[in-house]
Amino acid sequence: MFIKQIKSVALLAATLLLHPIVALSQDKNLPKDLYLAAAIPDSLKQDANKVVRYSLREMKVSGPGKLLSKGHQIVTILNEKADDAAVLYVPYDKKFSSVNMAQMLVYNAEGKLIKKYGKSDMYDRSAADGISIITDSRFMVAQHDIGTYPVTVETYYEIAHNSYLDLSEWDIQTKETAVQTAAYKIAVVPGVNFRYKNKNISIAPKKESQGGFDVYTWEVKNLKALTPEEDVPAWTVTPRIIFAADKFSYNGLPGDISNWKNYGNWQLALNADVCSLPPQRAEEIKQMTAHLKTDPDKARFLYNYLQQNMRYVSIQLGIGGLKPFPATFVDQKKYGDCKALTNYMHAMLKAVGIRSHYAMINAGVNEEPADPNFPADPFNHVILCIPFKGDTTWLECTSHTQPYGKLGTFTENRNALLVTEEGGKLVSTPKSTLQDNQFNSRVQVKLDAEGGAVAKVKILTTGGYRDLFVEGLPTISQDKQKEYLIRALNFKQPAFFDFKEASDSAGVKEVNFELNYDTFNEAAAGTKKFYRPRVFDLWGLTLPVAEKRRGDYYFEHPMQKTCTTVISLPEGFEAESVPENVTLKFSYGTYEATYKYDAAKNEVVSVVNFNMNKHVIPAAKYTELQQYMDNIAKAQNKKLIVHKKA
């Protein structure tokens, strides 16, 4: 589903601190202490798996599309959790860049050189990843196997580029990494109109003029390691600086990204010769929808046609990483990537007189939205927008299972760049609500006199919960499906488990389970038996205590969950006590559970409701959230007590 992410320097900058690489001639004036593990200040070792002892990254932009990137880095690896720092990983694109040099030197704790790797020691491989199966993107890689810790790795790189869209970013510090000294230097010709913006840090560059270039230099020292927190996207907390130049050139095509309108115009021109179907095929599309009266009905019909007849295949060659394959190609070959399938849907709609917009977006669950105030190219995916009057409709064109007009967690709650006839327009994609993401269940349990049980479970899901059953579970074996569901829903291990799928219509997926238990009761004492008053827990998450939470807590989506459980007691038994009703409140949700014993029917009926109306919980509310989850766990631990009648 992804657009090619290796946009010249962009991938290099994005991966550099994950896989430390560096180039440039070695600085002979560096202190010897930088190679000695014992010289690391104790304050930098705390909570750190590795320490960046020295890092100098350099970029020289001599004109639109003309760029040289260099770097030199020394990292001391303290334990096996940072073994990725002993990998020399150099991504490049065989059409748009070339690796001038790459080298990795490895030193023991005393600073003695023990291993040296150069270009000739590196594997050169395609970057095909199972998403893009054919691509111009490649990488060179060498890996050092570490025997003892600590070990220090020094790396170099130099890469020349003949194309760029933006200048990516400086990831100053990643999790569990301390930084002793690091600097980033960018030299740019004034004509490209260089820009930068701080994210999660406040530092200013030193600016000077050298040989006709404007030179910006940032420097940081003695940054203590960042301890990762539960469910907080890295982009919200890690310090970095993003870069761009108003003037760019990609594959020889000049462009302007000083504002969203201009960048949209560049993409519009790029797509101009591929976004229409031949007249004869366009007429066939019109005839396919002639029986439908409204434009939304026609769009729904064509979206279903796309889902049933086209498949997703990513082929990223040359500028194909940014330009869709022609609509005629998809029509004939019956496949394409996100750009091609979206463009094809756009072409079919155009054939029947419906206006739509190619929309670029940064996809992924809780990924960073494009910054409205910093035009650049953070996008990795394309979707389609249909601006119906009063009812804008969004389509995910790569999925065979997504309901018409629903985006889901992959692209909702984001900023998308619409490519319109008037240029680019940055707009918000829809935000899902708890009503969009429902998990509604009904359970019937029949107990036997010996403590065993037969349970039948019916679950109806929408939104993110539906995705699990139509996209996630079908990709794994039946045994793995059962294993996952027992663990995820906290089923008591059954003697027999039968998982049956049912209907999937109008965005609602039904599944059914049948479970047999030889022993369903939790404990027994004399004539009494103690049971969980349910087959599974409606909510299973608890959170660690945090004295001072830094980042907001992210769920995947808002949610609404319900479960009605009817437990039929065996003849000769009755309920001695049922759990007390409970109501728990949180700033952004509620949990309610009611229990009732119907003596006439000899049944215990429980109704449980859980709502979370916001998926991003402010850091200031984390303690309240943590206590709320603990209280739910305690409430779910209450037991139903059944005894034999006298």
BALUM-153803 format. One line per field, with one value per residue (C-alpha): residue number from 1; residue in one letter; x, y, z. Coordinates in Angstrom, 3 decimals. Example, Ala and Ser with C-alpha at 12.3 -4.5 7.8 and 13.67 -1.06 7.14 Angstrom:
<senus>
resi (1,2)
resn (A,S)
xx (12.300,13.670)
yy (-4.500,-1.060)
zz (7.800,7.140)
</senus>
This chain:
<senus>
resi (1,2,3,4,5,6,7,8,9,10,11,12,13,14,15,16,17,18,19,20,21,22,23,24,25,26,27,28,29,30,31,32,33,34,35,36,37,38,39,40,41,42,43,44,45,46,47,48,49,50,51,52,53,54,55,56,57,58,59,60,61,62,63,64,65,66,67,68,69,70,71,72,73,74,75,76,77,78,79,80,81,82,83,84,85,86,87,88,89,90,91,92,93,94,95,96,97,98,99,100,101,102,103,104,105,106,107,108,109,110,111,112,113,114,115,116,117,118,119,120,121,122,123,124,125,126,127,128,129,130,131,132,133,134,135,136,137,138,139,140,141,142,143,144,145,146,147,148,149,150,151,152,153,154,155,156,157,158,159,160,161,162,163,164,165,166,167,168,169,170,171,172,173,174,175,176,177,178,179,180,181,182,183,184,185,186,187,188,189,190,191,192,193,194,195,196,197,198,199,200,201,202,203,204,205,206,207,208,209,210,211,212,213,214,215,216,217,218,219,220,221,222,223,224,225,226,227,228,229,230,231,232,233,234,235,236,237,238,239,240,241,242,243,244,245,246,247,248,249,250,251,252,253,254,255,256,257,258,259,260,261,262,263,264,265,266,267,268,269,270,271,272,273,274,275,276,277,278,279,280,281,282,283,284,285,286,287,288,289,290,291,292,293,294,295,296,297,298,299,300,301,302,303,304,305,306,307,308,309,310,311,312,313,314,315,316,317,318,319,320,321,322,323,324,325,326,327,328,329,330,331,332,333,334,335,336,337,338,339,340,341,342,343,344,345,346,347,348,349,350,351,352,353,354,355,356,357,358,359,360,361,362,363,364,365,366,367,368,369,370,371,372,373,374,375,376,377,378,379,380,381,382,383,384,385,386,387,388,389,390,391,392,393,394,395,396,397,398,399,400,401,402,403,404,405,406,407,408,409,410,411,412,413,414,415,416,417,418,419,420,421,422,423,424,425,426,427,428,429,430,431,432,433,434,435,436,437,438,439,440,441,442,443,444,445,446,447,448,449,450,451,452,453,454,455,456,457,458,459,460,461,462,463,464,465,466,467,468,469,470,471,472,473,474,475,476,477,478,479,480,481,482,483,484,485,486,487,488,489,490,491,492,493,494,495,496,497,498,499,500,501,502,503,504,505,506,507,508,509,510,511,512,513,514,515,516,517,518,519,520,521,522,523,524,525,526,527,528,529,530,531,532,533,534,535,536,537,538,539,540,541,542,543,544,545,546,547,548,549,550,551,552,553,554,555,556,557,558,559,560,561,562,563,564,565,566,567,568,569,570,571,572,573,574,575,576,577,578,579,580,581,582,583,584,585,586,587,588,589,590,591,592,593,594,595,596,597,598,599,600,601,602,603,604,605,606,607,608,609,610,611,612,613,614,615,616,617,618,619,620,621,622,623,624,625,626,627,628,629,630,631,632,633,634,635,636,637,638,639,640,641,642,643,644,645,646)
resn (M,F,I,K,Q,I,K,S,V,A,L,L,A,A,T,L,L,L,H,P,I,V,A,L,S,Q,D,K,N,L,P,K,D,L,Y,L,A,A,A,I,P,D,S,L,K,Q,D,A,N,K,V,V,R,Y,S,L,R,E,M,K,V,S,G,P,G,K,L,L,S,K,G,H,Q,I,V,T,I,L,N,E,K,A,D,D,A,A,V,L,Y,V,P,Y,D,K,K,F,S,S,V,N,M,A,Q,M,L,V,Y,N,A,E,G,K,L,I,K,K,Y,G,K,S,D,M,Y,D,R,S,A,A,D,G,I,S,I,I,T,D,S,R,F,M,V,A,Q,H,D,I,G,T,Y,P,V,T,V,E,T,Y,Y,E,I,A,H,N,S,Y,L,D,L,S,E,W,D,I,Q,T,K,E,T,A,V,Q,T,A,A,Y,K,I,A,V,V,P,G,V,N,F,R,Y,K,N,K,N,I,S,I,A,P,K,K,E,S,Q,G,G,F,D,V,Y,T,W,E,V,K,N,L,K,A,L,T,P,E,E,D,V,P,A,W,T,V,T,P,R,I,I,F,A,A,D,K,F,S,Y,N,G,L,P,G,D,I,S,N,W,K,N,Y,G,N,W,Q,L,A,L,N,A,D,V,C,S,L,P,P,Q,R,A,E,E,I,K,Q,M,T,A,H,L,K,T,D,P,D,K,A,R,F,L,Y,N,Y,L,Q,Q,N,M,R,Y,V,S,I,Q,L,G,I,G,G,L,K,P,F,P,A,T,F,V,D,Q,K,K,Y,G,D,C,K,A,L,T,N,Y,M,H,A,M,L,K,A,V,G,I,R,S,H,Y,A,M,I,N,A,G,V,N,E,E,P,A,D,P,N,F,P,A,D,P,F,N,H,V,I,L,C,I,P,F,K,G,D,T,T,W,L,E,C,T,S,H,T,Q,P,Y,G,K,L,G,T,F,T,E,N,R,N,A,L,L,V,T,E,E,G,G,K,L,V,S,T,P,K,S,T,L,Q,D,N,Q,F,N,S,R,V,Q,V,K,L,D,A,E,G,G,A,V,A,K,V,K,I,L,T,T,G,G,Y,R,D,L,F,V,E,G,L,P,T,I,S,Q,D,K,Q,K,E,Y,L,I,R,A,L,N,F,K,Q,P,A,F,F,D,F,K,E,A,S,D,S,A,G,V,K,E,V,N,F,E,L,N,Y,D,T,F,N,E,A,A,A,G,T,K,K,F,Y,R,P,R,V,F,D,L,W,G,L,T,L,P,V,A,E,K,R,R,G,D,Y,Y,F,E,H,P,M,Q,K,T,C,T,T,V,I,S,L,P,E,G,F,E,A,E,S,V,P,E,N,V,T,L,K,F,S,Y,G,T,Y,E,A,T,Y,K,Y,D,A,A,K,N,E,V,V,S,V,V,N,F,N,M,N,K,H,V,I,P,A,A,K,Y,T,E,L,Q,Q,Y,M,D,N,I,A,K,A,Q,N,K,K,L,I,V,H,K,K,A)
xx (0.000,2.973,4.451,8.149,9.769,13.303,13.103,16.814,18.149,14.868,15.314,18.944,18.050,15.152,17.215,20.560,20.159,18.383,21.295,24.264,26.183,28.677,31.127,33.576,37.296,38.200,38.717,42.249,41.690,39.029,39.949,41.093,38.641,35.784,36.939,37.280,34.185,35.442,35.462,31.676,30.254,28.149,25.198,25.035,25.054,21.843,18.932,21.082,21.754,24.183,25.893,26.537,30.012,30.376,28.240,28.726,26.198,26.708,24.589,25.545,22.734,24.259,20.988,17.555,18.161,21.894,22.900,25.850,25.331,28.139,28.545,30.913,29.676,31.136,28.783,29.579,27.265,26.678,24.561,22.837,19.732,21.756,23.296,21.682,24.334,26.899,25.200,26.497,23.351,23.475,20.254,20.379,18.496,20.343,18.743,18.903,21.963,25.352,27.416,30.832,32.163,31.096,33.218,32.783,35.525,35.046,37.003,37.144,36.487,40.072,39.801,41.853,40.777,39.562,37.692,37.358,34.629,34.640,32.392,33.895,32.785,29.159,26.216,24.413,20.758,17.371,15.203,12.138,10.301,7.202,5.295,7.315,8.280,10.127,12.035,15.054,15.702,18.709,20.894,24.443,24.889,27.556,27.001,29.496,28.783,29.607,31.406,31.826,30.443,31.045,32.215,32.630,31.633,32.818,31.024,31.319,29.287,29.212,26.339,25.732,22.140,20.751,17.154,15.300,11.825,12.618,15.644,14.051,15.115,17.749,16.686,18.735,18.078,16.286,14.960,17.390,20.249,22.403,24.189,27.560,28.192,26.283,26.131,24.329,25.612,23.731,25.255,22.743,22.829,20.466,18.363,16.733,15.166,16.081,13.666,13.745,11.490,12.153,10.133,10.184,13.325,14.278,17.693,18.838,21.517,24.612,24.359,27.251,28.192,30.971,31.912,28.493,26.627,24.491,25.747,23.595,25.076,23.189,24.930,23.797,25.787,25.206,21.646,20.605,18.829,15.083,13.146,10.318,6.766,3.824,1.882,3.294,4.273,7.929,7.183,5.346,8.310,11.667,13.754,14.349,14.595,12.836,14.318,13.066,13.989,11.329,12.973,13.518,14.085,13.116,14.044,14.876,11.431,11.735,9.171,8.252,7.242,7.105,3.385,0.937,-0.758,2.458,3.426,-0.038,0.358,3.622,1.917,-1.059,1.245,3.047,-0.257,-1.753,-1.014,-2.005,-5.375,-7.848,-9.249,-9.583,-12.961,-14.214,-13.407,-14.828,-18.093,-18.156,-17.767,-20.677,-22.859,-21.913,-23.427,-26.286,-28.897,-27.884,-29.552,-27.278,-23.567,-22.972,-24.575,-22.331,-19.238,-20.134,-20.662,-17.306,-15.490,-16.898,-15.823,-12.292,-12.162,-13.401,-11.291,-7.987,-5.197,-2.433,1.128,3.819,6.392,8.666,10.859,12.383,9.883,7.252,7.719,5.805,3.929,1.057,1.018,-1.496,-5.140,-5.084,-2.281,-4.336,-7.437,-5.580,-3.248,-5.705,-3.110,-1.282,0.096,-1.684,-0.995,-2.066,-5.238,-6.275,-5.591,-7.627,-10.576,-10.249,-10.293,-13.406,-15.226,-14.174,-15.640,-19.067,-18.808,-17.917,-15.183,-12.573,-9.142,-5.932,-4.925,-1.410,-1.134,1.268,-0.305,0.041,-1.717,-1.227,1.416,2.386,0.090,1.603,2.443,0.133,2.780,5.722,5.152,7.282,6.763,6.120,3.696,3.923,0.473,-2.346,-6.119,-9.064,-11.408,-14.833,-16.227,-19.934,-22.028,-22.435,-20.944,-17.258,-16.393,-12.949,-11.855,-8.991,-8.324,-5.810,-8.077,-10.426,-12.263,-12.627,-16.245,-17.159,-16.535,-14.530,-10.808,-9.905,-6.907,-4.410,-5.366,-8.061,-7.452,-4.661,-3.876,-4.097,-2.892,-5.641,-4.329,-6.972,-7.289,-6.446,-3.355,-2.709,-5.070,-4.168,-7.325,-8.214,-9.379,-12.337,-11.989,-13.699,-15.951,-16.704,-19.821,-17.544,-15.520,-17.907,-17.440,-20.855,-21.245,-23.819,-22.853,-24.912,-23.360,-24.880,-23.289,-23.400,-23.557,-19.903,-18.620,-18.178,-19.863,-20.791,-20.602,-21.779,-20.413,-21.667,-19.666,-20.565,-17.747,-17.233,-14.280,-10.990,-12.466,-13.841,-10.365,-9.044,-11.473,-11.421,-7.768,-5.702,-6.810,-7.356,-3.617,-2.645,-3.409,-6.525,-4.478,-2.795,-6.179,-7.470,-4.288,-4.521,-8.218,-7.854,-4.988,-6.422,-9.912,-8.726,-10.844,-10.377,-8.573,-11.310,-11.295,-12.924,-12.859,-14.697,-14.315,-16.869,-16.996,-20.369,-21.659,-19.748,-22.105,-22.666,-19.379,-20.465,-18.533,-20.069,-18.098,-19.236,-17.420,-18.423,-16.408,-16.620,-15.146,-14.607,-14.083,-15.414,-15.555,-12.553,-12.792,-15.085,-15.752,-18.235,-21.471,-20.309,-18.701,-17.050,-17.220,-16.147,-19.529,-18.427,-16.587,-14.152,-13.129,-14.552,-11.437,-8.000,-5.559,-3.790,-1.064,2.073,2.210,4.113,5.068,5.403,4.103,5.757,3.789,0.101,-1.246,-2.542,-5.177,-5.698,-9.209,-12.186,-14.287,-17.547,-17.756,-20.727,-21.378,-24.543,-23.933,-26.674,-25.532,-27.978,-27.455,-27.802,-30.901,-30.620,-28.325,-29.026,-27.080,-25.913,-24.494,-23.731,-21.154,-22.277,-23.202,-20.401,-20.133,-16.685,-16.098,-13.094,-12.733,-13.076,-15.132,-17.228,-17.419,-20.687,-21.559,-24.904,-25.722,-29.130,-30.259,-33.583,-34.699,-37.670,-35.414,-32.456,-30.250,-27.665,-27.681,-24.875,-24.625,-21.279,-20.605,-17.258,-16.861,-13.788,-14.793,-11.291,-8.269,-5.553,-5.383,-3.436,-0.368,-1.947,-4.768,-2.499,-2.691,-6.473,-6.438,-4.089,-6.291,-9.416,-7.944,-6.924,-10.457,-11.902,-9.575,-10.715,-14.368,-13.911,-12.321,-15.504,-16.981,-20.383,-21.093,-23.420,-24.444,-26.412,-29.911,-30.532)
yy (0.000,2.293,4.862,4.468,5.877,5.954,9.445,10.041,11.333,10.815,7.140,7.655,10.366,8.378,5.240,6.667,6.584,3.243,1.732,4.028,4.716,7.394,8.739,11.561,11.531,10.638,13.587,13.083,15.596,13.598,12.846,9.280,9.094,8.836,5.277,4.239,2.775,3.641,7.343,7.536,9.750,7.750,10.090,8.993,5.287,5.439,3.793,3.642,0.635,2.642,6.020,8.180,9.432,11.626,12.276,14.719,14.678,16.959,17.826,20.047,21.255,22.922,23.300,21.742,17.983,18.276,16.986,15.355,13.750,12.733,11.586,10.281,8.607,6.808,4.706,2.621,-0.392,-1.283,-4.433,-6.765,-4.555,-2.158,-4.727,-2.932,-0.240,-2.773,-2.868,-0.735,-0.137,2.196,2.635,4.117,4.213,3.030,5.732,8.689,8.147,6.483,5.408,7.057,5.389,3.438,2.050,0.545,0.180,-1.846,-1.245,-3.162,-1.567,-0.259,1.458,-1.092,-1.663,-5.277,-5.287,-3.167,-3.286,-1.472,-1.394,-4.622,-6.396,-5.354,-7.156,-5.132,-6.136,-5.054,-3.312,-5.332,-5.907,-7.929,-4.699,-3.413,-6.601,-4.885,-1.707,0.420,0.896,-0.987,-1.164,-2.114,-3.832,-5.350,-6.716,-7.269,-10.076,-8.828,-11.191,-9.062,-5.748,-2.872,-2.370,0.825,1.132,3.922,4.404,6.598,7.240,9.528,9.459,11.619,12.328,13.709,14.063,15.047,16.175,17.394,17.063,14.789,15.264,14.921,12.326,13.701,10.941,7.609,5.662,4.253,6.112,8.753,11.381,12.767,15.053,15.358,17.971,18.470,20.828,21.864,24.028,25.302,27.707,30.582,30.024,26.823,28.662,26.319,25.838,23.943,23.311,21.941,19.008,18.195,20.280,23.950,24.617,27.189,26.756,28.818,30.450,31.712,32.218,30.186,30.223,31.267,28.817,29.498,27.123,26.054,24.085,22.529,20.916,19.013,17.640,15.284,14.178,11.504,8.398,8.589,5.794,4.630,4.820,2.527,3.303,6.689,7.238,8.161,11.216,12.858,12.803,12.240,15.333,16.033,18.801,18.567,20.152,21.218,23.438,25.314,24.444,20.795,18.509,14.856,12.747,15.982,17.464,20.798,21.731,24.122,22.931,26.337,25.774,22.883,24.358,24.377,20.848,19.625,21.295,19.394,16.071,17.045,17.617,14.349,12.438,14.305,11.697,8.583,9.406,8.667,5.556,5.199,6.431,2.912,1.627,4.783,4.151,0.555,1.877,4.253,1.382,-0.677,2.022,3.179,1.431,3.430,6.769,8.605,9.416,7.818,4.596,4.653,5.301,2.431,0.099,1.028,0.676,-2.846,-3.545,-2.381,-4.569,-7.663,-7.371,-5.667,-6.754,-4.892,-5.292,-2.689,-2.062,0.913,1.711,5.105,7.880,5.151,5.599,8.872,8.571,6.086,3.480,4.497,3.685,1.636,-0.530,-1.389,-1.987,-4.502,-6.142,-6.151,-5.038,-1.989,-0.327,2.281,5.047,2.989,1.601,5.011,6.580,3.825,4.440,8.151,7.361,5.161,7.884,10.449,8.199,8.437,12.159,12.012,14.329,12.859,13.742,11.751,12.228,11.752,10.780,9.486,6.116,3.813,3.467,6.707,7.928,11.598,13.873,16.212,19.552,22.252,24.901,23.062,22.003,18.949,15.370,13.107,10.946,7.181,6.274,7.415,7.243,8.803,11.600,12.122,15.576,14.797,17.790,17.722,14.221,13.895,10.225,8.666,5.384,3.018,1.566,-1.128,-3.150,-5.926,-5.849,-2.205,-1.022,1.723,5.144,3.882,4.491,2.856,3.369,3.241,6.699,8.235,11.299,12.505,15.314,14.419,16.475,16.598,16.955,19.172,21.171,24.257,22.670,20.989,21.361,19.948,18.656,16.444,12.874,11.713,10.849,7.636,7.583,4.859,4.023,3.248,0.687,-1.695,-5.100,-6.424,-9.946,-12.334,-15.478,-18.453,-20.765,-24.015,-25.386,-29.047,-30.474,-31.554,-28.015,-28.335,-26.115,-25.610,-22.019,-20.415,-16.983,-14.613,-11.462,-8.610,-6.209,-2.987,-0.727,-1.658,-4.756,-5.948,-5.531,-8.200,-10.806,-9.925,-8.907,-10.106,-13.587,-14.973,-14.598,-17.170,-20.861,-22.059,-23.268,-19.870,-18.173,-20.160,-19.549,-15.814,-15.531,-17.540,-15.278,-11.953,-12.440,-14.309,-17.398,-20.084,-22.861,-25.065,-28.792,-28.034,-24.814,-24.303,-20.959,-20.305,-17.265,-15.982,-13.038,-9.877,-7.264,-3.511,-3.199,-5.638,-8.892,-11.782,-14.616,-17.496,-19.695,-22.888,-23.937,-27.045,-27.181,-30.249,-27.883,-24.344,-23.482,-21.715,-23.431,-25.621,-25.942,-28.511,-27.980,-24.571,-23.827,-20.521,-19.266,-16.323,-14.831,-14.663,-16.721,-13.960,-10.532,-7.574,-5.588,-7.030,-4.114,-2.887,-0.244,0.290,3.074,6.126,8.936,11.474,10.583,12.581,11.490,11.145,7.576,6.355,3.694,2.674,4.138,5.100,2.049,0.649,-2.885,-4.759,-8.289,-9.966,-13.328,-15.774,-18.598,-21.486,-23.329,-27.118,-28.636,-28.877,-25.869,-22.207,-18.978,-18.175,-14.790,-12.804,-10.014,-6.547,-4.152,-1.726,1.626,3.085,6.469,7.923,11.352,9.774,6.654,4.417,0.786,-0.670,-4.220,-5.460,-8.953,-10.486,-13.936,-15.053,-17.769,-18.783,-19.538,-20.492,-18.167,-15.522,-12.651,-10.111,-7.064,-5.320,-2.079,-0.410,2.889,4.940,8.056,9.398,7.452,9.938,10.310,13.387,12.626,14.538,11.956,8.887,8.209,8.387,5.988,3.577,3.484,3.099,0.034,-1.454,-0.987,-2.726,-5.683,-5.884,-5.691,-8.499,-10.694,-10.956,-14.466,-16.039,-18.535,-21.475,-24.125,-27.324,-26.994,-28.606)
zz (0.000,0.249,-2.075,-2.528,0.587,-0.706,-2.130,-2.471,0.828,2.668,3.510,4.436,6.916,8.330,8.961,9.964,13.726,13.575,11.679,12.291,9.116,8.362,5.834,5.331,5.879,9.438,11.784,13.074,15.869,17.705,21.330,21.953,24.853,22.361,21.608,25.263,26.871,30.350,29.435,29.086,31.848,34.299,33.752,30.093,30.908,32.923,31.029,27.869,25.648,23.542,23.627,20.573,21.448,18.372,15.329,12.488,9.669,6.677,3.676,0.751,-1.524,-4.584,-6.477,-6.937,-7.105,-6.460,-3.060,-1.314,2.111,4.447,7.989,10.634,13.802,16.808,18.952,22.016,22.360,26.005,25.662,23.205,22.974,20.811,18.454,15.505,15.963,14.699,11.297,8.451,6.399,3.393,1.382,-2.095,-5.363,-8.430,-10.577,-8.211,-5.997,-5.722,-2.728,-2.971,0.157,3.224,6.038,9.499,12.122,15.304,18.531,21.805,25.191,25.349,21.971,20.007,16.384,16.022,12.689,9.560,6.886,3.536,0.471,-0.810,2.385,2.045,0.471,-2.196,-2.325,-3.600,-1.027,-2.094,1.163,0.374,-0.214,-3.147,-4.956,-7.825,-7.036,-7.936,-4.233,-2.922,0.155,1.008,4.353,6.589,10.080,12.859,15.318,18.792,21.148,24.281,25.515,25.510,21.933,19.925,16.276,14.010,10.714,7.628,4.489,1.499,-0.984,-4.040,-5.133,-8.371,-7.132,-3.995,-2.936,0.541,2.796,5.420,9.051,11.737,14.292,17.146,19.652,19.588,22.567,25.148,23.440,25.120,23.036,24.120,21.128,17.870,15.145,11.848,9.170,6.043,3.318,0.769,-2.137,-1.324,-4.441,-3.152,-0.195,2.655,5.601,8.901,11.909,15.390,16.725,20.464,21.013,21.139,19.645,17.118,14.467,13.992,10.559,8.430,4.775,3.159,-0.521,-1.766,0.494,3.544,6.234,9.173,12.081,14.994,17.959,21.055,23.974,26.902,26.202,28.675,27.391,26.792,28.479,26.189,27.468,26.754,23.569,22.689,19.036,18.759,16.611,19.511,21.920,20.197,19.396,15.720,13.143,9.776,6.648,3.230,0.315,-1.637,-4.962,-5.824,-8.764,-9.028,-12.029,-13.841,-13.186,-11.342,-8.733,-5.951,-2.482,-0.795,-0.236,-0.522,-3.578,-5.607,-4.630,-5.572,-8.972,-9.511,-8.737,-10.921,-13.875,-13.150,-13.318,-16.283,-18.964,-16.973,-15.387,-18.206,-19.859,-23.654,-24.998,-25.763,-22.258,-20.665,-22.523,-21.228,-17.674,-18.265,-19.455,-16.367,-14.154,-16.408,-14.251,-11.172,-10.544,-8.109,-8.143,-4.713,-5.973,-9.038,-6.921,-4.586,-7.571,-9.132,-5.804,-5.438,-9.018,-8.161,-5.042,-6.851,-9.993,-9.152,-6.840,-5.086,-6.376,-5.752,-8.482,-7.734,-10.714,-11.533,-10.984,-10.671,-6.951,-7.344,-10.634,-11.017,-13.741,-16.407,-15.770,-18.992,-17.551,-14.449,-16.579,-18.732,-16.191,-13.246,-10.692,-9.393,-6.283,-4.141,-6.657,-9.641,-8.065,-6.744,-10.128,-11.808,-9.492,-10.279,-14.026,-13.718,-11.810,-14.398,-17.104,-15.446,-14.723,-11.028,-9.772,-7.411,-6.076,-5.772,-2.111,-0.675,2.986,5.645,6.434,9.418,12.759,14.708,12.279,12.148,10.143,7.582,9.199,7.771,8.469,6.912,3.274,2.509,1.376,4.395,2.400,1.872,0.573,-1.705,-1.196,-3.059,-2.070,-3.686,-2.817,-2.985,-1.983,1.773,2.079,1.224,0.701,1.167,-0.419,0.429,-3.024,-2.053,0.239,-0.879,2.452,3.498,3.426,0.969,2.479,5.484,5.931,9.240,11.504,8.615,7.308,9.516,11.673,9.411,6.948,3.261,0.307,-2.295,-5.842,-7.419,-10.607,-8.519,-6.983,-3.662,-0.699,2.705,4.397,7.349,6.863,8.991,12.649,13.679,16.728,19.239,17.188,14.214,16.202,17.921,19.500,20.504,21.846,23.252,25.141,26.259,28.835,30.053,33.224,34.204,37.707,37.664,36.963,33.225,30.614,26.996,25.739,22.519,21.627,18.932,18.162,15.799,14.942,13.005,12.226,13.848,15.495,12.163,10.649,13.013,11.708,7.992,7.510,10.469,11.487,7.948,7.298,9.960,10.455,12.260,15.221,15.485,15.234,18.205,20.171,19.539,20.446,23.674,24.725,23.495,24.929,28.027,27.438,30.044,28.145,26.646,25.965,22.612,20.603,17.316,15.554,12.837,10.594,9.480,7.461,6.573,5.199,5.474,7.387,10.131,10.572,12.513,14.099,16.302,18.789,20.515,23.547,25.729,29.231,31.361,34.297,34.000,37.697,39.207,42.589,44.707,48.428,49.589,47.695,46.444,43.100,42.153,38.558,36.481,35.501,31.865,29.240,28.284,29.570,27.717,28.600,29.318,29.450,32.572,32.638,34.706,37.254,36.004,38.363,35.582,32.135,29.325,26.279,25.539,25.557,22.177,21.586,17.967,17.862,20.024,20.891,22.151,23.555,24.973,26.167,27.381,29.048,30.027,32.313,32.741,36.025,36.204,37.735,41.495,41.795,42.484,42.690,46.196,45.221,42.098,41.764,42.739,39.975,39.183,37.448,36.763,35.186,33.396,31.812,28.373,28.997,31.218,32.325,33.617,34.635,35.965,37.270,37.919,39.015,37.540,39.952,37.796,34.827,37.040,34.974,35.750,33.269,33.078,30.843,30.489,28.579,27.936,26.068,25.202,23.295,22.649,21.431,22.460,26.231,27.436,29.522,32.415,32.461,32.390,36.149,36.016,33.040,34.843,37.936,35.810,34.065,37.422,38.742,35.674,36.272,39.910,38.871,36.357,39.013,41.091,41.247,40.800,43.607,42.900,45.420,45.395,46.760,50.138)
</senus>
